[in-house]
């Protein structure tokens, strides 16, 4: 008699195949289950009535027609003998799985979220190695917020379940996968290629005092990263300003090789399959940025959604700039050490945008001299006589490639040390002298970021290392 409690032999762990690093989590009612998105062809609304499908297997609901394709449907918990058939509601969906060109629909209450496999811990949980449920959903995974079994689609397809061959054309006319994540923001439904979506973010607190702009609602945290939260309706010109939010949900999309940006999303609707023939024209009179929309798909007269053009979004500088606002705590959260990182007494200044300089690098602050000219292309302004030497002055905003504004009565010259010499940096305004908390971030433009410990009107600062900053050859030897 088999042991009913001991776990089965440990299986050899293999690296996920290409594209299987993202899991789709679905609520089946009796339990949630996750499956690689590469094995999800699409998610469709559940039909009100299934056509009969002769079967002696428990859990077989029947079949339905989807775009010239007959798809069998299965109530998985019932098939595994774990519960009676689940009730079908207006919100129910069918998740269509694909493996070795064979299709099977699984009844679900709704799609929950996407998670990265690397962010999950997976464990064998086999209570009875001969039981069908142990073979099909015997591994449990946890993403930090919930536990869910992993569906072994090969083991499921090896059982006596009805399958049908996928009759879709083998060739695809899209550069990316033809599977898309459909989501909704303020009643507007949109979708993006699922291959470019890294994960979904549940409702999380928004730091509206960081990176706030017309396009950006602030920053939001996900898996140890804090990134910009972009408002898609503002991006498309549907609204003229991003919303002030305390909490929001989102999806994380890739913006280049290392940069990421979160897009504000109220809810993920489903995973869908789209071909070029499904796309309708974009009315120019409705959307002010039609070049960011690949087309419009209509399911019926009242159900339409936008297919966003991911490649066109990457050509928008306002999007790629937000992708660089990605911050990682300098101290790993699991160490228990203060996650705010090192704290340094710094001079906070405004030079086109907020900057911070370690106070140890500041020699003194000199009042602005009205006779000084505007900065040249390299940021050089001129020299002044100060403490019996000629002091070269550079406009910090121009040096840091920021928009320049006129100097006025709030302007000043910050004298700093650089290679043993003294250099003056002209700034628009002094903000404060405070202890700030440094962060590390994944960015190929910004070097170090820091935040104030006490909130104010300006809270996120780029930290400048005066010893290593680039200045033109006007600096005297």
VEXDO-920674 format. One record per residue: z, x, y of N, C-alpha, C, O in turn; residue in three letters. Coordinates in steps of 0.1 Angstrom, whole numbers, plus 2048, in hexadecimal, padded with zeros to 3 digits. Each point is the difference from the previous one (the first is absolute). Example, Ala and Ser with C-alpha at 12.3 -4.5 7.8 and 13.67 -1.06 7.14 Angstrom:
# VEXDO-920674
84E8847C78007F780C80080980C80780A800ALA 7F27F280B80080980B8087F880B80180580BSER 
//
This chain:
# VEXDO-920674
8008097F48007F780C80080980C808809801UNK 7EF7F580980080880C80C7FF8088077F6801UNK 7FC81580580C80180A7FC7F780C7F6802806UNK 8137F47FD7FE7F680A80480580E7FE7FA80AUNK 8098127F680680480D7FA80E8047FF80280CUNK 7FE8067EB7FD80E8047F28008067F77F97FBUNK 80780F80F7F28018067F78077F78048087F7UNK 7EF7F580A7F68067F87FE80F803806805809UNK 7F18027EF7FE80E8037F980180D7F87F8805UNK 80C8138027FC80380E7F18037FF7FC8097F9UNK 7FC7F080F7F28028007FD80B80A80780380AUNK 7EE8047F37FB80B8087FB7FA80E7F87F8800UNK 80E80E80A7FC7FB80E7F38078047FE80C7FFUNK 7F87EC8057F38058047FE7FC80E8057F6805UNK 7F48138027FD7FE80F7F77F48017F77FE7F8UNK 80B7FA8127F77F48027F28048037FD80A806UNK 7FA7EE7F57F28038027FC7FE80F8087F9807UNK 7ED80C7FD7FC7FE80E8007F28047FB7F77F9UNK 80B8068128017F380680B7F77FA8037F5805UNK 8058117F180B7F87FB80D80480680B7FC7FBUNK 7F580B81080D8048078067F480880B802805UNK 7EE7F37FC8057F48078027F57F77F77FD7F8UNK 8157FC8088037F57F78007F380880580080BUNK 7F67F67EF8017F280680B7F97F97FF7FF7F3UNK 80B7FC81480B7F97FA7FE7F18027FD7FB80BUNK 8047FD7EA7FE7F280080C7F87FB8078057F7UNK 7FC7F080E80B7F77FC7FA7F67F67F87F8803UNK 80D80A7F07FC7F67F58097F57FE7FF7F87F7UNK 80B80781280A7F57FE80C8057F880B801805UNK 7F38017EE80B8057F780480E80480B8047FFUNK 7EB80480580280E8047F58058087F57F9801UNK 80C8128067F68068087FA80B7F78068057F7UNK 7ED7FF80B7F980A7F87F78088097FB7FA80AUNK 8038127F37F78098087F58057F78018027F4UNK 7F37FF8137F48057F97F880980A8007FC80BUNK 7FA80F7F07F880880A7F57F78067FA7F77FAUNK 80480B8137F67F88087F28027FA7F87F7802UNK 8068147F87F28027FA7FE7F67F57F47FE7FCUNK 8167FC7FE7FE7F77F58017F18058007F77F8UNK 8018078158007F38067F27FE8067FD80680BUNK 7FC7F17EF7F27FD8068027F880D7F980380AUNK 80F7F37F68037F880C80B7F67FD8047FE7F4UNK 8017FC81680A7F57FF7FA7F48077FB80080BUNK 8057F47ED7FA7F480580A7F58008098007F8UNK 7F57F58108087F57FF7FF7F97F27F68007FAUNK 8167FB8018007FA7F37F87F38008037F8809UNK 7F48057EE7FA7F380080A7F57FC80A8037F9UNK 7F37F180C8097F57FD8007FC7F280A7FC7FAUNK 7EA8057FF7FF7FD7F27F880B7F97F6804805UNK 80F8017EF7F88097F87F87F97F68047F67FBUNK 7F080F8037F87FB7F58068047F380580A7FEUNK 7FA7ED7F88068037F37FA80C7F97F4803801UNK 8158057F97FB80C7F98088007F280C803800UNK 7ED7F97F58067FF7F380780D7FD7FA80B7FFUNK 8137F47FE80880C7FD80D7FC7FA8067F6804UNK 7FF8117F280C7FD7F980B80980680C8007FBUNK 7F180880F80980A8068087F980B7FA7F9808UNK 8138087F88097FB80B7FC80780D7FE80C800UNK 8037EC80B7FE80680D7F17FF8057FE80380CUNK 7F97FA7EB7F27FF8057FE7F38088027F57FAUNK 7FB80C8137FF7F48097F27FA7FF7FF7F4802UNK 7F78137FA7F27FB8007F780A80780380C7FFUNK 7F37EF8077F78098077FB7F980D8017F4801UNK 7F88148087FB7FA80C7F38088047FF80B7FBUNK 7F97EF80D7F480780480280680E8047FA809UNK 7F78137F880280780C7F28078037FD80A7FAUNK 7FB7F180F7F48068047F78047F47FD80C7FDUNK 8007EA7FB7F78017F48078087F57FA8057F6UNK 8137FD80B8088077F680B7F77FA8077FB808UNK 7F98047EB80B7F97F980C8097FE7FE80B7FAUNK 80E7F180B80B8097FF80B7F97F88057F5804UNK 8008107F180C7FA7F980C80480780280A807UNK 8087EC7F980D80280780B8007F68007F87F7UNK 80B81080C80B8017F880D80080880180680AUNK 8097F27F080D80180680880B7F88047FD7F5UNK 7FD80F81180580B7F980E7FF7FB8038037F4UNK 8077F881480E7FE7FA8007F77F48078027F7UNK 7F17F380A8007F77F57F98067F48057FE7F4UNK 7F080A80E7F98077F580A80A7F97FF8017F4UNK 80A8058138098097FA80C7FA7FA8098067FAUNK 7F87EC80780B7F97FA80D80180880A7FE7FAUNK 7F580581380C8028088047F380780C7FF804UNK 7EB7F87FD8037F38087F57F67FD7F68037FAUNK 80C7F080A7F67F67FF7F680280A801809809UNK 7F47F07F77F580180A8067FE80E8087F7802UNK 7F38118078057FF80E7F97F48077F47FD7FDUNK 8137FE80D7FA7F58077F580580A80280A807UNK 7F37EF7FA7F58048098017F880D8017F4800UNK 80081480B8017FA80D7F48038097F78077FBUNK 8087F48117F580280980080F8047F6805804UNK 8168027FB80080E8047FD8097F47FF80C803UNK 8007EF7F17FD8097F47F38078027F67FA806UNK 8098117F47F38088007FD8057F28097FF7F7UNK 7EB8058077FC8077F37FC80E8037F7802808UNK 8108077F27FC80F8027F68037F58048007F4UNK 7F080480F7F68037F780180F7FC7FD808809UNK 8067FB7EB80180E7FB7F38047FA7F97F87FAUNK 8048158077F38057FA80480D7F9807809806UNK 7F47F87EE80280C7F87F58017F67FD7F77F8UNK 7FC8158087F48027F77F67F58017FB7FB7F6UNK 8038008177F67F68038037F27FA7F77F87FEUNK 8168067FF8057F37FB80A7FA809808807806UNK 7F77EC7FC8087F980A80A7F77FA7FE7FA7F5UNK 80D80481280B7F77FC8077FC80D804809808UNK 7FF7EA7FA8077FC80B80F7FE7FD8037FA7F5UNK 80680A81380E7FE7FE8067F780B7FE80280CUNK 8097F37F08067F780A80B8078078098067F9UNK 7F87F981480B8068088037F680B7F87F8805UNK 8158098008047F880B7FA80680D7FC7F8809UNK 8048157F87F980780C80080F7FE8088057F7UNK 7F080281080080E80080B80580A8017FA80BUNK 80780F7F080C8048087FD80B80A8027FE80CUNK 7FA80D7EF7FD80C8097F980B7F87FE7FE7F4UNK 7FE80C8137FB80C7FA80A80B80180780180BUNK 7FA8087EB80A80B8017F880C7FA7F77FF7F8UNK 80E80D80D7FA80D7FB8088037F380C800800UNK 7EC8047F68078047F380980C80280A8017FAUNK 7F280880F80980B80380D7FD80680A8077FFUNK 7F77ED80780D7FC8068097F87F680B7FB804UNK 7F08047F08077F87F68068087F57FA80B7FCUNK 8127F27FF8068067F47FD7F77F48037F4801UNK 7F88117F47FC7F87F48088047F480280C7FEUNK 8037EB7FB8088027F47FC7F87F47FB7F4802UNK 8068117F27FD7F97F480C7F67FE80C804800UNK 7F17EF7FD80B7F77FD7FD7F77F47FE7F4801UNK 8008137F37FC7F97F480D7FC7F88068097FAUNK 7FC7EA80680C7FB7F87FB7FD7F28098007F7UNK 7EB7FD8067FB7FD7F37F18057FF7F77FA806UNK 8078117F37F38068007F57F87FA7F4802802UNK 8107F47F57F67F87FA7FD7F38087F67F97FCUNK 81180580E7FE7F48087F48028097FE80A806UNK 7FA7EB7FC7F480180880380280F7F9808806UNK 8127F27FF80480380E80380E8027FD80580BUNK 8098027EB80380E8027F48098017FF80A808UNK 7F67F27F17F48088007F87FD80D7FA80A805UNK 8077EA8017F77FD80B80880280D7F980580AUNK 8147F87F780780280D80D8077FD80B7FC805UNK 7F480F7F380C8077FB80580B80A80B8057FEUNK 7EE7FE80C80480A80A8047F980D7F97F8805UNK 81380D8008057FA80D7FE80B80B80280C7FDUNK 7FB7EF80F7FE80980B8087FA80C8037F4800UNK 8018158098087FC80C7FB80880C7FE80C7FFUNK 7FE7ED80C7FB80680B80A80280C7FC80380BUNK 8117FB7F280A80280A8057F280580A800806UNK 7EE7F67F88047F28058017F67F58087F7800UNK 7F080B7F58007F67F57FC8077F37F980A800UNK 80B7F07F57FC8047F37F57F77FA8007F4803UNK 7F68127F67F67F87FA7FA8077F47FF80C800UNK 7FD7ED7F57F98067F57F28048037FA7FA809UNK 8018107F07F28048027F87FA7F58038017F4UNK 7F27F880F7F77FA7F67F780A7FA7F9807806UNK 8087FA7EC7F78097F97F47F87FC8007F87F6UNK 7F58098127F57F77FE7F98037F37FA7F77FAUNK 8068158017FA8037F38077F97F57FA7FB7F7UNK 8148058098077FA7F67FE7F08018007FA7F6UNK 7FF8018167FE7F28017F27FC7FB7FF7F67F8UNK 7F781280B7F27FC7FB7FF8027F17F77FB7FAUNK 81280D8008008027F28067F47F87FE7FF7F4UNK 8097F98138057F47FA7F67F57FF7F4801805UNK 8107F37F57F67F57FE8007F880D8047F4801UNK 7F681280A7FE7F980C7F17FD8027F88087FCUNK 8057ED80B7F17FD8027FB80A80B80680180BUNK 7EF8057F37FA8098097F17FC8027FA7FA7F7UNK 80180A8147F17FD8037FB80C807806807807UNK 7ED7FC7F67FA80C8057FC7FE80F7FB7F5804UNK 8088158047FD7FF80E7F08018027FA80A7FCUNK 8017EC80A7F17FF8017FB80480E7F47FE803UNK 8158098057FC80480D7F580C7FF8008077F5UNK 7F87FA8157F680B80080880D80080A801807UNK 7F18097F280780D7FF80080880D809808803UNK 7EC7F68057FF80880C8077F980C8017F4800UNK 8048148098077FB80C7F980680C7FB80B800UNK 8047ED80B7F980480C80A80480A7FC80380CUNK 8117FE7F180A80480A80480F7FD8018047F4UNK 80380381780580D7FE80E8007F98038097F8UNK 8057EE80C80D7FE7FB8007F67F47F67FA7FEUNK 8168057FC8017F67F57FD7F28068027FE80CUNK 7FA7F97EB7FD7F280580C7F87FF7FF7F3802UNK 80D8137FC80D7F880080780280D80080C805UNK 8057EA80180580080E80E7F97FF8037F77F8UNK 80680E81180D7F98027FE7F680C7FD80480BUNK 8067F07F27FF7F580A80E7FE8068097FD7F8UNK 7F880481580D7FE8067FF7F780C7F47FD805UNK 8177FE8018007F780B80980580B80B8047FDUNK 7F17FB80F80880380C7FE7F580A7F57FE805UNK 8157FC7FF8007F580A7F57F67FD7F97FB808UNK 8068017EB7F77F67FC7F18057FE7F87F87FBUNK 8058148087F38067FE8008087F38088097FEUNK 7EE7F47F97FF8077F47F680B8017F57FE805UNK 80F80E7F67F780B8008018087F380A7FD7F8UNK 7ED80C8058018087F47FB80E8037F7802808UNK 80E8077F07FC80E8007FE8057F28067FB7F7UNK 7F28108077FE8057F280D8047FA808807807UNK 7FB7F57ED80D8037FA80180F7FE80C8057FEUNK 7E980280180180F7FD80580780C80480C7FFUNK 7FC7EE80D80580780C80E7FB80580580480AUNK 8017F37EE80D7FC80380A8077F67FF7FF7F4UNK 80B8078128098097F980C7F87FA8048027F5UNK 8017F581380C7F87FB8027F480A7F980080AUNK 80F7F77F28047F580980F8028048078067F9UNK 7FC7F581380E8028058067F28017FA7F7807UNK 8118067F38077F38018067FF80E7FF80A808UNK 8067EB7FC8057FE80D80A80A80480B8027F9UNK 7F380681180880C80480280080F7F87FA807UNK 81380C7FD80380180E7F58088077FC80A7FCUNK 8007F18107F680780880780780C8087FA807UNK 7F68137FB80580780B7F67FE80C7F7808802UNK 80B7EE8057F77FD80B80180980C7F8800809UNK 8128097F780280980B7F980E7FD801809808UNK 7F87F87ED7F880C7FD7F17FC7FF7FD7F67FAUNK 7FB81280C7F17FF7FF7FB7F28037F67FC7FBUNK 8117FD80E7FC7F38057F3801809800807809UNK 7F67F07F47F48008087FA7F27FE8057F87F9UNK 7EF80680E7F97F47FF7FC7FD7F17FF7F57FBUNK 7FE8167FE7FB7FF7F280B8027F67FF7FB7F5UNK 80C80B80F80B8037F780D7F980380480080BUNK 8027FA7EA80C7F880280C80980080B7FB803UNK 7F48127FA80B8097FE7FE8087F37F58027FCUNK 8168027FE7FF8077F38087F97F68097F8803UNK 7F380A7F08067F97F580280B7F57F78097FEUNK 8137F57FA80380A7F57FB7FB7F38017F47FCUNK 7FB8167FC7FC7FD7F280180D7F87F980A803UNK 80F7F67F280180B7F780380D8087FA80B7FDUNK 8107F580C80480C8077F780480C80380A807UNK 7F27EF7FB7F780380B8027F580B8037F47FDUNK 7FC81080F7FF7F780C7F38018067FC80A805UNK 7FC7EB7FB7F28008057FE7F580A8077F6801UNK 7EE80C8067FC7F680A7FC7F27F97FA8007F6UNK 80B7F58117FC7F37FB7F57FA8098037FC80BUNK 7F18047F07F57FB8077FE7F17FF8027FB7F5UNK 7FB7FF8167FD7F18007F17FE7FE7F8803809UNK 8047F77EC7F17FF7FD7FA7F68097F4801803UNK 8137F58027FA7F68097FD80680E7F67FD806UNK 81280D7FE7FD80780D7F48097FD7F8802809UNK 8088047EC7F58097FD7F27F98007F6805805UNK 80A7EF7F67F47F88007FD7F880D7F57FB802UNK 8148068077FF7F980D8037F17FF7FD7F980AUNK 8098037EB8047F280080C7FD8098007F5806UNK 8098147FC80A80080A7FF80C8087FA80A7FCUNK 80C7F58107FE80C80A80C80980080080A807UNK 80B7F37F180B8098008087FE7F38017F47FBUNK 8058168008088007F380D7F88038047FF80BUNK 8017FC7EA80C7F780280D80980080080A7FAUNK 80A7F180C80E8068008067FA7F38037F47FFUNK 8018157F88057FC7F380D8077FD80280C803UNK 8077ED7F780C8077FA7FE8047F280580A7FBUNK 7F47EE7FD7FD8027F27F27FD7FD7FA7F7807UNK 8008107F07F27FD7FC7FD8057F28078097FBUNK 7EE7F27FF7FB8057F47F38078037FA7FE80AUNK 80180A7EC7F48078037F98067F38067FF7F6UNK 7EE80680C7FA8087F67FD80E8067FD80180CUNK 8048097EC7FE80E8047F18037FC7FD8007F4UNK 7FB8048167F38057FD7FE80E804807806808UNK 7F08017F17FD80E8027F780180C7F67F9802UNK 80E8118077F880380B7FD80F800807808806UNK 7EF7FC7F27FE80E7FD8088057F48057F87F9UNK 7FB8158058058067F48107FE7FF8057FD7F6UNK 80180681680F8007FF8077F680980B7FD7FFUNK 7ED7FC80A8067F780A8007F27FA7F87FC7F8UNK 8127FC80D8017F27FB8047F880C80580480AUNK 7F87EF7F58047F680A8037F37F97F97FD7F6UNK 8117FC80F8037F37FA7FA7F58087FF80180CUNK 7FB7F57ED7FA7F58078097F47FE8047FD7F5UNK 7FF7FC8168097F58007FA7F47F87F57FC802UNK 8128007F47FC7F57F780B7F77FD80B8047FDUNK 7F27EF80480B7F67FD8017FE7F180C7FF7FBUNK 7E98017FE8017FF7F17F38057FA7F67FE805UNK 80C8077EF7F48047F87FC7F37F88087FB7F8UNK 7EC8018097FB7F37FA7FC8037F28067F97F6UNK 7F080F8077FC8037F37F780C7FF7FD80680BUNK 7FF7FE7EA7F680B7FE7F37F97FC7FF7F87F6UNK 7F680B8117F37F87FE7F580A7FD80080B803UNK 7F57EF7F87F48077FD7F57FB80A7FE7F4801UNK 7FC8168067F67FC80A7F38087FE80180C7FDUNK 7F47EE8047F38078007F97FE80D8047F8808UNK 7F28107FA7F87FF80D7FB7F28027FF7FB80CUNK 7FD7FE7E97FA7F380280A7F58057FD7F6804UNK 81080E7FB80B7F680480280080F8067F7806UNK 7F481480180380280E7F87F78097F37FF7FEUNK 8137FB80C7F97F880A80080880D808809802UNK 7F07F28087FF80780C80D7FE8098077F67FEUNK 7FB81480B80C8008087FC7FA80E7F7805806UNK 80F7F07FE7FC7FA80E80580980B80C802801UNK 7EB80380780480980B8087F980A808807807UNK 7F77ED7FB8077F880A80F7FE7FD8077FC809UNK 7FC8067EA80E7FE7FC80980C80180B800804UNK 7EF80B7F780880D7FF7FA80A8097F4802801UNK 8158048077FB80A80A7FD80E7FA7FA808806UNK 80A7FA7ED7FD80D7F97F97FD7F38058037F5UNK 7EF7F680C7F97FD7F37FC80C7F87FE7FE7F4UNK 80180E8127FC80C7F880B8047F67FD8087F7UNK 80F7F380B80B8037F68017F67F58088017F7UNK 7EE7F58088007F67F67F48017F87F57FF805UNK 80C8037EE7F48017F77F97F37FE7F48007FFUNK 8147F58017FA7F37FF80B7F67FE80C8037FFUNK 7F07F07FF8097F57FE7FD7F97F37F47FE7FDUNK 8168007FB7FE7F97F38067F280180C7FF804UNK 7ED7F87F78057F28008027FB7F27F68007F8UNK 8167FB8058027FA7F37FD7F18017FB7FA7F6UNK 8098008157FC7F28038007FF80F80280A807UNK 7FD7EA7FE7FE7FD80E80D80480780080480CUNK 80C7FC7EE80C80380680780D7FC80A803805UNK 7EF8047F380680D7FB7F680B8027F78027F8UNK 80B8068137F780B80380980C80280B7FF805UNK 7EF80D7F980780C8037F780B8047F48007FDUNK 81180A80A7F880B80580180C7F780B8037FAUNK 7EA8038047FF80D7F87FF80B80A7F6802807UNK 8158057FB80180B80A7F880C7FC7FF8037F4UNK 7FA8048157F880B7FD80980D80180380580BUNK 8018007EA80A80B7FF7F980C807807807807UNK 7ED7FC7F67F980C8057FF80080F80280A807UNK 7FC7EA7FF7FF7FE80E80E80280780180580BUNK 8097F67EE80E80280580380F80180780480AUNK 7F58047ED80280F8007F980780C80480B804UNK 7F27EE8027F980680B8077FC80D7FC80580BUNK 80E7F27F58077FC80C80B80A80380A8027F8UNK 7F680581380A80A80380E7FA80180A8077FDUNK 7F67ED80880D7F98028077FE7F280C7FF7FFUNK 7EC8007F78057FE7F280580E7FB80B8017FAUNK 7EC80980780380D7FB80C8068078088087FAUNK 7F97F581380C80680780D7FA7FB80A8077FEUNK 7F67EC7FF80B7F97FA8038067F280C8017FCUNK 7EA8037FD8028067F380880D8008068037F6UNK 7FA80381580880D80180E7FE804808809800UNK 7FC7EA80480E7FD8038077FE7F28047F47FDUNK 7FE8167FB8067FF7F380B80A7FF7FD80C801UNK 80F7F07FE80C8098018087FF7F38027F67FAUNK 8028168018088017F480D80680480180A807UNK 80A7F07F480D80680380180E7FC7FC8047F5UNK 80A80581380180E7FD80A8027F47FE80B7FAUNK 80B7EC8038098027F57FE7F57F78007F4804UNK 7FD80E7EF7FD7F67F680C7F680080C804800UNK 7F17EF7FF80A7F680080A8017F480C7FD802UNK 7EF8087F38098007F480A80B8008098007F8UNK 7F680981280A80B80080D7FB80680A8077FEUNK 7F67EE80980C7FC80680380680D80A7FC807UNK 7EE80E7FD80280780D7FB7F780B7F77F87FDUNK 80E80980F7FB7F880B7F18008017FA80B802UNK 8007EA7FC7F17FF7FF7FA80280E7F3800801UNK 8158018097FA80280D7FB80E8037F980280AUNK 80A8077EC7FB80E80280980880A80A7FB805UNK 7F18117FF8088088098007FA80E7F67F9804UNK 8158098038017FB80E80180C80A80780A7FEUNK 7F17F480C7FE80B80A8017FB80E7FA7F6803UNK 80E8118058017FC80E7F28048077FC80C800UNK 7FE7EA8067F28028057FE7FA80E8087F7804UNK 7EE80E8027FB7FA80D7F57F77FD7F68037FAUNK 80C7F080A7F67F57FE7F87FE80C8057FF80BUNK 7EE8027F47F77FF80B7F47F77FE7FD7FC7F5UNK 7FC8018167F47F87FF7F580880680080480BUNK 7F67FF7EC7F48088047F47F97FA7FA8067F7UNK 8037EE80D7F57F97FA8057F77F57FB7F57FDUNK 80F8107FC8087F87F680D8077FE80280B805UNK 8087EF7F480D8077FF80080C7F77FA8007F5UNK 80C80B81180180D7F880F8048018077FB808UNK 7FC80E7EF80E8067FF7FE80F7FF7F88057F8UNK 81180280F80180F7FF80E8047FD8097FB807UNK 7F980D7EF80D8057FD80680780C7F9809806UNK 8137F37FE80680480C80280F80080180780BUNK 7FF7FF7E980280F7FF7F480780580080C804UNK 7F47ED7FD7F48078057FD7FD80F7F7806805UNK 8127F38017FE7FC80E80980A80880C8027FEUNK 7ED80580C8078098098067F980C80C801802UNK 7EC7F78048057F880C7F67F58037F58007FBUNK 80E7F780E7F87F68057FD80280F80A801808UNK 7EA8007FC7FC80380E7FA7F48067F87F97FAUNK 80B8038137FA7F58067F08018017FC80C801UNK 7FD7E97FF7F28018017FB80580E8077FD80AUNK 7EF80B7F67FA80680C7F47F98047F67FF7F9UNK 80A7FB8137F57F78047F38088027F57FA7FEUNK 80B8138047F48088027F88027F47F5805800UNK 8117F97F47F98037F47F57F67FE8007F4803UNK 7F58117F67F47F87FE8017F97F380A8017F8UNK 7EB7F78057FF7FA7F37FD80A7F57FB80B803UNK 8087F27F07FE8097F57F18017FD7F97F6802UNK 8038167FA7F28017FB7FF7FC7F28097FA7FAUNK 7EB8088007FE7FC7F28098057F68037FA7F6UNK 80381280D8098077F780F7FC8038098057F9UNK 7F97F481280D7FC80480680980A80B7FD805UNK 7EE80D7FF80680A80A7FF7FA80E7F67FA804UNK 8158068038017FB80E80080B80B7F87FF809UNK 80F80B7F580180B80980D8087FE8067FF7F6UNK 7FE80981580C8077FF8097FE80C7FB7FC80BUNK 8128067F48097FF80B80980C8008028067F5UNK 8037FE81680A80B80180E7FA7FD8047F7807UNK 80280F7EF80D7FB7FC80980B7FB7FC8077F6UNK 80F7FB81080A80B7FB7F980D8008018077F6UNK 7F87FD8147F980D8027F58037F67FE80B7FCUNK 7FC7EA7FE7F58027F77F67F58028047F5804UNK 7F080D7F77F67F58018017F97F37FF8057F5UNK 8037ED80C8027F87F47F47F77FE7FD7F8808UNK 7FC80A7ED7F47F87FD8047F17FC80A7FE7F9UNK 7EF7F980C8037F27FE7F57F97F97F4802803UNK 8107F67F27F67F97F88047F180080C7FD800UNK 7EA7FA8018037F27FF8027FC7F17F68027F8UNK 8167FA8048037FE7F27F77F57FA7FC8017F5UNK 8017F48137F87F57FB7F28057FC7FB7FD7F6UNK 7FF80C8137F38057FD80080A7F47F77FF7F8UNK 8148098078018097F58017F87F37FA8057F6UNK 80D7F080A8027F87F37F57F67FF8027F77F7UNK 7F38098117F57F77FF8047F28027FB7F77F8UNK 80E8068118047F38047FA7FC80D7FC808808UNK 8037EB7FA7FB7FB80D80980580C80C7FF7FFUNK 7EE80680B80780580B8027F680B7F77F8802UNK 8148088058027F780C80580980B80580B7FEUNK 7FA7F080F80480880B80F8048008087F87FAUNK 7FB81480B80E8048018067FA80D7F97FE80AUNK 8137FF7F58077F980B80E80580280480B7FCUNK 8047ED80B80E8048038098017F380B806801UNK 7F07F47F48088027F37FC80B7F88068037F6UNK 7EF80480E7FA80B7F880980D802808801809UNK 7F78087ED80880C8007F880B7F97F67FD7F9UNK 80F80F8077FB80B7F980B8057F780A804804UNK 7F37FC7EF8098057F67FD80E7FD7F58037FBUNK 8148068087FE80F7FD8058027F280C7FE7FDUNK 7EB8077FA8048037F27FD80F7FD7F9806807UNK 80C7FE7EE7FD80D7FB7F58007F67FF7F77F7UNK 7F881280A7F48017F77FC80F7FE7FC80680AUNK 8067FF7EA7FD80E7FD80780A80A7FA80A804UNK 8127F27FF8088098097FD7FE80F806807808UNK 7F07F17FB7FD7FD80E8047F38048037F77F8UNK 7FD8068158047F38057F37F98057F7806806UNK 8087ED7F67F57F88038057F380580A7FB7FCUNK 7EE7FF80E8047F38057F77F57FB7F48017FFUNK 8127F47FC7F97F47FB8037F580A80B7FB801UNK 7EA8008058017F58098007F37F87F87FD7F7UNK 8117FA80D8027F37F98007F580A80380280CUNK 7FB7F27F08007F480980E7FB8038037FC80BUNK 8068057EB80D7FB80280A8057F67FD8037F4UNK 80F7FF81180C8047F78057F37FA8037F6808UNK 8008097EB8067F47FA80F8027FE8087F8805UNK 7FC8127F480E8027FE80280E7F97F78067FBUNK 8167FE80480480B7F780A7F97F680A7FB803UNK 7F18057F08077F97F67FF8087F37F78087FEUNK 8127F57F97FF8047F27F77F77F88027F3800UNK 7F48127FA7F67F87F98008047F280480B7FCUNK 7F67EC7FB7FF8027F27F28037FC7F77F8802UNK 8078147F77F38047FC7FB7FA7F38097FD7F7UNK 7EA8008087FA7FC7F47F58097FC7FA807808UNK 8027F97EB7F48067FC7F67F47FD8047F57FDUNK 7EF80E8057F77F57FE7F38067FA7FD80C802UNK 7FB7EB7F77F38047FA7F67FE80B7FB7F5802UNK 8018158057F67FF80A7F980D80380780A800UNK 7EC7F68017F980D8037FE80280F7F9809804UNK 80E7EE8047FF80280F80E80280680280B806UNK 8077EC7F780D80280580880A7F77FE7FF7F4UNK 80A80981280780A7F880E7FB7FC8048007F5UNK 8047FC81580D7FB7FD8037F480A7FC80080BUNK 80B7F67EF8037F48088107FF8008068057F7UNK 7FF7F481380E7FE8018037F38067F77FA807UNK 8158017F88037F380580E8018078088087FCUNK 7FA7EF80E80D80080780A7FA7F77FD7F77F8UNK 81080D80980B7FA7F88047F38078057F77F9UNK 7F98088148037F48077F37FB8067F8807806UNK 8057EC7F77F37FA8037FF7FF80F8097FD808UNK 7EA8047FD7FD7FE80E7F27FB8017FB7FB7F6UNK 7FF8068167F27FB8017F68097F97F67FB7FBUNK 80D8128047F78097F98098077F580A806804UNK 7F27F97F08098047F57FA80A7F68078087FAUNK 7EC7F88057F980A7F67FA80B8087F87FD809UNK 80B8107F47FB80B8087F980A7F78058037F5UNK 7F18038107FA80C7FA80780C80480280280CUNK 8028067EB80880C8037F680C8027F78037F8UNK 80B8048147F880B80380780D7FE80C802804UNK 7EE8077F580580E7FE7F980980B7F48037FEUNK 81380080C7F980780B7FC80E7FC7F7806806UNK 80F8007F07FC80D7FB7F28007FA7F980A800UNK 8047EB7F97F37FF7F97F67F88067F57FF7FBUNK 80D7FA8107F67F88077F580880580280B805UNK 7F27EF7FB7F48088047FF7FE8108007F5805UNK 7FF8178017FD80180F7F48098027FE80A7F8UNK 7FA7F38127F480980380480E80480C802802UNK 7EB80680080280E80380480380E80080B805UNK 8037EA80380480280E80E80680080480580AUNK 8047FA7EB80D8057FF80080F8037F98077F9UNK 80E7FF81180080E8028068087F58097FB7F9UNK 7F28118058058087F580D8068038068077F8UNK 
//
